[in-house]
Amino acid sequence: MMLALATLAATLALPLRNHAGAAVQLSTAQKGRTIAVPLGDSVLVAMRDGRTWRVANADPTILAPRIGVMWMRGVQGGYVTKRIGRDTLRLSAPGARPVIFRVNVIAPESRHAPHY
């Protein structure tokens, strides 16, 4: 059920609801989509497919990488939304097509926008 809601929100570029302290997770279900994440929330890239993905962040002033964290297998990294704007995460792995995530960081009050 949560995956279906997350997929619907990603498709419509609506903010994904997350619980306090939980990160919005990006995986193959969201590839190529634009995701809206409220300012101050976290983003976790977790492909969990066994490949060694390399993440290129277009603007680390919008999505700041969490440094000094040892991620579990299948997780490529975590980010904190630092300012409102648009950022792109491009993932590449040997023998795989690139995966692109577009993230719109929105104002925190937009978190309570209606979900259709």
C-alpha positions, 0 to 999 in steps of 0.5 A: 500500500505504501509503495502504491502511494509513493508511486502515485505521489511520484507520478504526480510530483506531489510531496511524498508523506514520510514519518518524522525522521524517515527519509523519502526513498528513491528506487527503481519505482521512481526512476525518471520521475520528478519527486517533490520533497519538503525542505528539511526532509531527507532523501534516501537512494536505495536501488537494492538490485545488487549493482554498484551504482555511482550517484552524481548530484547536480547541485549539492547545495539543494540536496546535501549528501550525508557524509560519514554514514555507512549505508547498508547493502543496496543503499547508494546514499542519503541526502538532506534537502538544504534549500528550495529548488530543483536538483537531479541525481544521475545514477550509473552502473556498469552494464546498466542504463543510467537512472535519473531522479529529479527532486523538487525541494518545496516549502515545508508548508506544502507538505500538507498539500492535498493528495489526489 
